[in-house]
């Protein structure tokens, strides 16, 4: 219990202890998150570093929790076999095998890569409560760098009935090698 009381404000309880030693997330500036270093180590990236790495549109969606316009994303109608990775840190997020057409205007997936039944502990995503529009929704972020990806809704296909509604701008597609 004492450990929870000393946990830095603003960090999710599932955050790695190393992150807690770096200070609160807002100490690194707006839009900060974790990236990968040269040796694969996690490093905090400042807002200016994310702005250099990403296009303005990618930065708006992933670091400022924006949304691309419906039916505008490059992966909406992609039917190639492969894996969708985080555009910020290259973390594998969604398999093309779980992609489906929901008709909503954004790429939709029935589950995250690494999910086993309802267990998402090995998935590359985290779920967070989002009340930014005045009602409760579930935000989906990259587990590795905390990039905003989109939202998940309970109106998808079976067996779990989930619809991960994800911004194309938050993704990088890698085709499966034949």
N, C-alpha and C positions, 0 to 999 in steps of 0.2 A: 504494500500500500504506500509506503514512504516513497518508493520509486515513482509512482504515479504522481504524487504531490510535487515532486521536483521536476517532472517532465516539462520542458520548455513550452510555453504558451504558443499556440499556432501550429505545432507539429502534430500530425496524426499519430495515434498510439502505435500504429504498425510501423512507424519510421525506424530505421536502423539507428542504434545507439551512436554511431559515428556522426550521423547527421545532427543528433541532439547536441553534440559537443561543438558544432560549428555555430550554434546560436539559432535564434528564431529565423524562420523563413523570410520574414520581412526585413531582417537585417541585411539581406543581400540586394535589396531593391525590388521594385515592382516588376513582376514578370520573371523573377529568378526561379531557378530550378537546377536540377543536377544534370550534368552531362558526362561524357566519358573522356578521360584523359588519354594520353598517348599509350600508356601501358594498360588501359582498360580500367583505371581507377576512376571513382566518381569524384567529380570536381564541381563546386558551385559555379554557376555561370551568372554573371551580372546581366542586367537588362541590355546594356550596350553590346555585350558579347552575343546574346541571342539575336539581336537586331542585325549583327554582321553575318551570322550563320544562316538566318532564315530570310525569305522574301517578306516584304511588308504584310502580305496577306497571310502567310504562314505564321508570322509573329502575332498578328491580331487574333487568329483562331487559337493557337496553342498556348501563348503566354498571357493573353488578355481575355481569354475565355469567350472569344467571338464565335460567330457562326457564318459559314459561307451561305450565299443565297441558294435556295432549293433548286435542284435540277441543273446546277452549274458545275459540279465537281467532276474532275477528270476520271474518277473511278466509279461513278454512278453506274455506268453500263459496261464496265470491264468484266469480261467473262473468261479471261485467261486464268489458268491454274497457277497458283503460287501463294506467296505470303505477303501480307500487308504489315509493314514495319512503321514504327514511330519516325516521323520526319525529323524530329529533334535529336534522338539518340540511337536510332536504328534497332530498338528493341522489337522483337517479333510480337505482333498483337493479335492479328486475325488471319485465319486461313481462308483461301478462296472457296474451300469446300463448305464453309458455313455461311457464305454470302448468299443472299437472296434478294429478289426484287420486292420491296415493300410498298412501292408506289408513293413514298413520302418525299422523294427528292434528294435523299442522301443515301450513300452506300449503307446497307443494312446487313447485319450478321446475327446469327442465332446464338452464338457463344464465342467467347474469347479463346484464342490459342492457348493451350495448356490447361484448359478446364477439364475436369473429370467429374461428370455428373453435375452436382451443384457446388463442387469444391473448386474455387478459383485461386487457391493458395499458390499454385504453380503457373497461373496466368500472368500475362504481362500488364494487366490493368488493375486499377483500384476503383472502387465505387465511393462516391461522396455525395452527401446531401447537398442539393442546390435549391435555394429559396430565392434566387435573384429575380425571378419574375412574379413573386408574390405567392407562388404555390410550390409545393414540394415536388422536386424531380430528382432523379439520380444521375449525377454527373459521372462520366467515365474519364479517368486520367491514366496516363502512362505510369506504371509502377516505378520505372527507373528514373524518369526526369520530371514527372508531374505535369507533363504537357496535357492541356485540355484536349480531349478527342471528340467528345460529343456527349450523348446521354443514352441511357438504357430504359426501355419501357416494357411493361408487362403484356404487350399485345402481339408478340411474335409467334412464330410457328412452334410446334411441339418438338421435343418433349418438354422443354423448360419454359416455353411460351415467352421468350425474351426477344426484344428487338433492339440490338445495339445500333443506334442511329449515329453514324460517325462521319465527321467532316473529311472530305478527300484531301483538303489542305493539310491535315494532320498526319497523313499517311504517305508512305513511299512503298510502291509495289515492286516486288522482286519475283519475276516469273520462275516457275519450277523448271529445273533443267531436265530436258528429255532424256 
